[in-house]
Amino acid sequence: MSSSATKSCAEPSAAHQSWCRCGSRFTPENATAAVLKPVIDFLQDDLTEEVTGELLLPQATLDQYRKVLDVIQATCCHSCCFTKNYGRYLRGTGSVLNCADKVTSADGATEKLRYLSPREVANLMCFPADFNFPASLTTKQRYRCLGNSLNVLVVAWLLRYLFTSELR
């Protein structure tokens, strides 16, 4: 079993980024005690089988690149940072989700890993639920836009801090 597959999701490793996700508002008083939410809270419920199939990593890709993937479970409270090359390159561009009921080994059973959809990445970045991409954008273009963005709540908190701080 690979090291990624055996990691506990309770404690993020140094290589992962843990996010205080949309569940709590940042204030200077609660910034260190913010609650981490699991990835499952940000996954789309309405993904069709066709769309899910398009997000799945092919077995040949898994065989070749499995050791460089950051695999997360739906119960994890962390993921790697998403870059504009998510969905194009595999190393260091973002986490992939294990959709299987249990973690399996690369040399045994077939794993069911998929990319997160652009909407799911937007959810992780705390974009509002009513945010939509223009219909003319491809999935690759949507990943590029998200990879060059910042977490909306973190930016809002930083701006509030900068403009209300005594350090102005």
C-alpha atoms as a printed R data frame, in Angstrom:
    type eleno elety resid chain resno       x      y       z
1   ATOM     1    CA   MET     A     1   0.000  0.000   0.000
2   ATOM     2    CA   SER     A     2   1.385  3.428  -0.878
3   ATOM     3    CA   SER     A     3   2.196  6.003   1.772
4   ATOM     4    CA   SER     A     4  -0.591  8.282   0.518
5   ATOM     5    CA   ALA     A     5  -3.115  5.517   0.930
6   ATOM     6    CA   THR     A     6  -2.135  4.801   4.518
7   ATOM     7    CA   LYS     A     7  -2.134  8.399   5.818
8   ATOM     8    CA   SER     A     8  -4.718  9.251   8.390
9   ATOM     9    CA   CYS     A     9  -6.993 12.096   7.394
10  ATOM    10    CA   ALA     A    10  -7.305 13.260  10.971
11  ATOM    11    CA   GLU     A    11  -3.920 14.988  10.969
12  ATOM    12    CA   PRO     A    12  -2.689 16.749   7.819
13  ATOM    13    CA   SER     A    13   0.954 16.272   6.936
14  ATOM    14    CA   ALA     A    14   3.352 19.163   6.403
15  ATOM    15    CA   ALA     A    15   2.972 18.784   2.626
16  ATOM    16    CA   HIS     A    16  -0.770 19.440   2.765
17  ATOM    17    CA   GLN     A    17  -2.631 22.646   3.207
18  ATOM    18    CA   SER     A    18  -5.346 22.563   5.845
19  ATOM    19    CA   TRP     A    19  -8.054 25.085   5.231
20  ATOM    20    CA   CYS     A    20 -10.442 26.735   7.598
21  ATOM    21    CA   ARG     A    21 -13.199 26.357   5.106
22  ATOM    22    CA   CYS     A    22 -16.452 28.193   4.671
23  ATOM    23    CA   GLY     A    23 -17.945 26.929   7.916
24  ATOM    24    CA   SER     A    24 -16.599 29.689  10.145
25  ATOM    25    CA   ARG     A    25 -15.980 33.397   9.824
26  ATOM    26    CA   PHE     A    26 -12.442 34.543  10.463
27  ATOM    27    CA   THR     A    27 -11.823 37.083  13.164
28  ATOM    28    CA   PRO     A    28  -8.543 37.793  14.933
29  ATOM    29    CA   GLU     A    29 -10.001 36.139  18.031
30  ATOM    30    CA   ASN     A    30 -11.029 32.843  16.412
31  ATOM    31    CA   ALA     A    31  -8.424 32.523  13.636
32  ATOM    32    CA   THR     A    32  -6.414 29.927  15.542
33  ATOM    33    CA   ALA     A    33  -9.463 27.974  16.720
34  ATOM    34    CA   ALA     A    34 -11.350 27.780  13.404
35  ATOM    35    CA   VAL     A    35 -13.050 24.488  12.625
36  ATOM    36    CA   LEU     A    36 -11.865 22.369   9.717
37  ATOM    37    CA   LYS     A    37 -14.595 20.796   7.590
38  ATOM    38    CA   PRO     A    38 -14.178 17.530   5.677
39  ATOM    39    CA   VAL     A    39 -13.930 17.526   1.896
40  ATOM    40    CA   ILE     A    40 -17.291 15.721   1.633
41  ATOM    41    CA   ASP     A    41 -18.999 18.967   2.694
42  ATOM    42    CA   PHE     A    42 -17.761 20.567  -0.554
43  ATOM    43    CA   LEU     A    43 -18.520 17.771  -3.027
44  ATOM    44    CA   GLN     A    44 -21.323 18.074  -5.553
45  ATOM    45    CA   ASP     A    45 -24.355 15.900  -4.892
46  ATOM    46    CA   ASP     A    46 -25.692 16.377  -8.411
47  ATOM    47    CA   LEU     A    47 -22.796 14.950 -10.458
48  ATOM    48    CA   THR     A    48 -24.151 12.643 -13.149
49  ATOM    49    CA   GLU     A    49 -22.490  9.321 -13.913
50  ATOM    50    CA   GLU     A    50 -21.352 10.778 -17.236
51  ATOM    51    CA   VAL     A    51 -19.603 13.727 -15.583
52  ATOM    52    CA   THR     A    52 -18.141 11.511 -12.867
53  ATOM    53    CA   GLY     A    53 -16.818  9.203 -15.587
54  ATOM    54    CA   GLU     A    54 -15.084 12.139 -17.278
55  ATOM    55    CA   LEU     A    55 -13.373 13.044 -13.990
56  ATOM    56    CA   LEU     A    56 -12.064  9.513 -13.351
57  ATOM    57    CA   LEU     A    57  -8.362  8.898 -13.888
58  ATOM    58    CA   PRO     A    58  -7.781  6.133 -16.441
59  ATOM    59    CA   GLN     A    59  -6.123  2.951 -15.185
60  ATOM    60    CA   ALA     A    60  -3.074  3.540 -17.421
61  ATOM    61    CA   THR     A    61  -2.585  6.950 -15.787
62  ATOM    62    CA   LEU     A    62  -2.893  5.421 -12.322
63  ATOM    63    CA   ASP     A    63  -0.346  2.741 -13.174
64  ATOM    64    CA   GLN     A    64   2.167  5.337 -14.381
65  ATOM    65    CA   TYR     A    65   1.654  8.224 -11.941
66  ATOM    66    CA   ARG     A    66   0.188  6.701  -8.748
67  ATOM    67    CA   LYS     A    67   3.280  7.463  -6.667
68  ATOM    68    CA   VAL     A    68   3.098 11.228  -7.308
69  ATOM    69    CA   LEU     A    69  -0.638 11.663  -6.691
70  ATOM    70    CA   ASP     A    70  -1.978 13.235  -3.534
71  ATOM    71    CA   VAL     A    71  -4.964 11.003  -2.819
72  ATOM    72    CA   ILE     A    72  -7.558 12.248  -0.357
73  ATOM    73    CA   GLN     A    73 -10.670 10.634   1.086
74  ATOM    74    CA   ALA     A    74 -14.020 12.398   1.400
75  ATOM    75    CA   THR     A    75 -13.467 12.471   5.174
76  ATOM    76    CA   CYS     A    76 -10.127 14.327   4.941
77  ATOM    77    CA   CYS     A    77  -9.892 17.905   6.200
78  ATOM    78    CA   HIS     A    78  -6.978 18.831   3.943
79  ATOM    79    CA   SER     A    79  -5.884 18.859   0.336
80  ATOM    80    CA   CYS     A    80  -2.987 20.104  -1.719
81  ATOM    81    CA   CYS     A    81  -3.200 23.556  -3.259
82  ATOM    82    CA   PHE     A    82  -4.888 23.601  -6.656
83  ATOM    83    CA   THR     A    83  -2.929 25.150  -9.516
84  ATOM    84    CA   LYS     A    84  -3.998 26.238 -12.981
85  ATOM    85    CA   ASN     A    85  -2.614 22.961 -14.377
86  ATOM    86    CA   TYR     A    86  -5.000 20.785 -12.351
87  ATOM    87    CA   GLY     A    87  -6.439 18.160 -14.657
88  ATOM    88    CA   ARG     A    88  -3.549 18.609 -17.082
89  ATOM    89    CA   TYR     A    89  -0.532 17.573 -15.031
90  ATOM    90    CA   LEU     A    90  -0.569 15.209 -12.083
91  ATOM    91    CA   ARG     A    91   2.419 16.126  -9.917
92  ATOM    92    CA   GLY     A    92   1.833 18.992  -7.488
93  ATOM    93    CA   THR     A    93  -1.279 20.464  -9.084
94  ATOM    94    CA   GLY     A    94  -3.919 19.382  -6.555
95  ATOM    95    CA   SER     A    95  -5.450 16.407  -4.809
96  ATOM    96    CA   VAL     A    96  -7.506 13.620  -6.365
97  ATOM    97    CA   LEU     A    97 -10.425 11.993  -4.591
98  ATOM    98    CA   ASN     A    98 -10.603  8.276  -3.811
99  ATOM    99    CA   CYS     A    99 -14.178  7.282  -4.679
100 ATOM   100    CA   ALA     A   100 -13.733  3.662  -3.635
101 ATOM   101    CA   ASP     A   101 -15.355  2.380  -0.471
102 ATOM   102    CA   LYS     A   102 -11.940  1.457   0.881
103 ATOM   103    CA   VAL     A   103  -8.337  2.333   0.111
104 ATOM   104    CA   THR     A   104  -6.763 -0.226  -2.195
105 ATOM   105    CA   SER     A   105  -3.185 -0.941  -3.199
106 ATOM   106    CA   ALA     A   106  -1.742 -0.039  -6.589
107 ATOM   107    CA   ASP     A   107  -0.592 -3.612  -7.225
108 ATOM   108    CA   GLY     A   108  -3.864 -5.228  -6.167
109 ATOM   109    CA   ALA     A   109  -7.385 -4.036  -6.794
110 ATOM   110    CA   THR     A   110  -8.283 -1.207  -9.151
111 ATOM   111    CA   GLU     A   111  -8.546  2.160  -7.460
112 ATOM   112    CA   LYS     A   112 -11.308  4.576  -8.332
113 ATOM   113    CA   LEU     A   113  -9.693  8.009  -8.267
114 ATOM   114    CA   ARG     A   114 -11.150 11.134  -9.794
115 ATOM   115    CA   TYR     A   115 -10.389 14.799 -10.153
116 ATOM   116    CA   LEU     A   116 -12.550 17.221  -8.226
117 ATOM   117    CA   SER     A   117 -14.933 19.071 -10.528
118 ATOM   118    CA   PRO     A   118 -14.380 22.814 -11.108
119 ATOM   119    CA   ARG     A   119 -17.468 23.509  -8.945
120 ATOM   120    CA   GLU     A   120 -16.019 21.418  -6.107
121 ATOM   121    CA   VAL     A   121 -12.711 23.296  -6.297
122 ATOM   122    CA   ALA     A   122 -14.681 26.567  -6.257
123 ATOM   123    CA   ASN     A   123 -16.539 25.301  -3.175
124 ATOM   124    CA   LEU     A   124 -13.211 24.609  -1.448
125 ATOM   125    CA   MET     A   125 -12.122 28.145  -2.326
126 ATOM   126    CA   CYS     A   126 -15.341 29.431  -0.676
127 ATOM   127    CA   PHE     A   127 -16.848 30.887  -3.835
128 ATOM   128    CA   PRO     A   128 -20.557 31.630  -3.294
129 ATOM   129    CA   ALA     A   129 -23.026 28.872  -4.178
130 ATOM   130    CA   ASP     A   130 -24.582 31.086  -6.859
131 ATOM   131    CA   PHE     A   131 -21.222 31.624  -8.608
132 ATOM   132    CA   ASN     A   132 -21.244 30.135 -12.109
133 ATOM   133    CA   PHE     A   133 -18.667 30.002 -14.849
134 ATOM   134    CA   PRO     A   134 -19.607 31.308 -18.289
135 ATOM   135    CA   ALA     A   135 -20.996 28.398 -20.303
136 ATOM   136    CA   SER     A   136 -18.400 29.009 -23.023
137 ATOM   137    CA   LEU     A   137 -15.489 28.018 -20.734
138 ATOM   138    CA   THR     A   138 -14.122 24.499 -21.043
139 ATOM   139    CA   THR     A   139 -13.297 22.422 -17.965
140 ATOM   140    CA   LYS     A   140  -9.585 23.086 -18.536
141 ATOM   141    CA   GLN     A   141 -10.218 26.857 -18.662
142 ATOM   142    CA   ARG     A   142 -12.247 26.664 -15.449
143 ATOM   143    CA   TYR     A   143  -9.362 24.891 -13.675
144 ATOM   144    CA   ARG     A   144  -7.003 27.618 -14.933
145 ATOM   145    CA   CYS     A   145  -9.226 30.350 -13.500
146 ATOM   146    CA   LEU     A   146  -9.504 28.588 -10.146
147 ATOM   147    CA   GLY     A   147  -5.779 27.821 -10.015
148 ATOM   148    CA   ASN     A   148  -5.024 31.518 -10.197
149 ATOM   149    CA   SER     A   149  -7.547 32.461  -7.524
150 ATOM   150    CA   LEU     A   150  -7.443 32.862  -3.764
151 ATOM   151    CA   ASN     A   151  -9.780 31.645  -1.052
152 ATOM   152    CA   VAL     A   152 -12.555 34.230  -0.924
153 ATOM   153    CA   LEU     A   153 -13.008 34.179   2.874
154 ATOM   154    CA   VAL     A   154  -9.284 34.416   3.559
155 ATOM   155    CA   VAL     A   155  -8.957 37.449   1.274
156 ATOM   156    CA   ALA     A   156 -12.007 39.069   2.898
157 ATOM   157    CA   TRP     A   157 -10.541 38.504   6.351
158 ATOM   158    CA   LEU     A   158  -7.152 39.913   5.310
159 ATOM   159    CA   LEU     A   159  -8.754 43.010   3.788
160 ATOM   160    CA   ARG     A   160 -10.850 43.596   6.914
161 ATOM   161    CA   TYR     A   161  -7.751 43.188   9.047
162 ATOM   162    CA   LEU     A   162  -5.673 45.538   6.889
163 ATOM   163    CA   PHE     A   163  -8.288 48.280   6.809
164 ATOM   164    CA   THR     A   164  -9.435 48.063  10.419
165 ATOM   165    CA   SER     A   165  -6.078 47.446  12.042
166 ATOM   166    CA   GLU     A   166  -4.277 50.088  14.067
167 ATOM   167    CA   LEU     A   167  -1.292 49.555  11.787
168 ATOM   168    CA   ARG     A   168  -2.876 51.580   8.956
